[in-house]
Amino acid sequence: MFTHRLVRLALVVTMVCFAAACGKKKAPVLAPTVAPTAEAAPAPVPVTPPAAPREERVAPIPSPPPIREETVSSASLDDLNRNSPLKPVFFALDSSDIDAAARSALDADATLLRQNASWMVTVEGHCDERGTAEYNLALGDRRAGAAVAYLKSLGIAGERLKTVSYGKEFPFDPGHDDAAWLKNRRAHFVITAK
């Protein structure tokens, strides 16, 4: 019995020593220094501050080239929607809040809607793939509603604007990462009549 305890104690001590030895970092190997000669003074070593942590940024979705006014009036609905002059609005995760970037896009959209007073627009609410279908349908509805409410506050008539929520059913980007999810959390504008 005493032997078993002694063996267990030796085993525990060995494991602790092994774990402690594995956790130690090796000291860095320094380059040998050369004593300066009288002819040349040592060059000062530039000190660079540590780099700031990088923010992960996702490249914005490129906007199609602006459509000229005469092209807009003669373009079919399919052509208008393929190269839509209306900018989508993007949202933060689990949010339907209109931020500064969204306000800027909606301000430009409102200007375009004022210039084309006959346009009828459907605002589609979209979400990324995370969350249940029911939750994302409700969130997409809130996103489309928030975009419409902002456009109405800018003087766009409510009867020109309809909303629909697609939740996570029609992703803009089929990827499964943050970059794709950022593009999929949006309110998208479809011109339905002109």
Secondary structure, DSSP 8 states (H G I E B T S, - for coil): -HHHHHHHHHHHHHHHHHHHHHH--------------SSS----------------------------HHHHHHS-HHHHHHT-SS--EE--TT-----HHHHHHHHHHHHHHHHTTT-EEEEEEE--S-S-HHHHHHHHHHHHHHHHHHHHHTT--GGGEEEEEEETSS-SS---SHHHHHHHSEEEEEEEE-
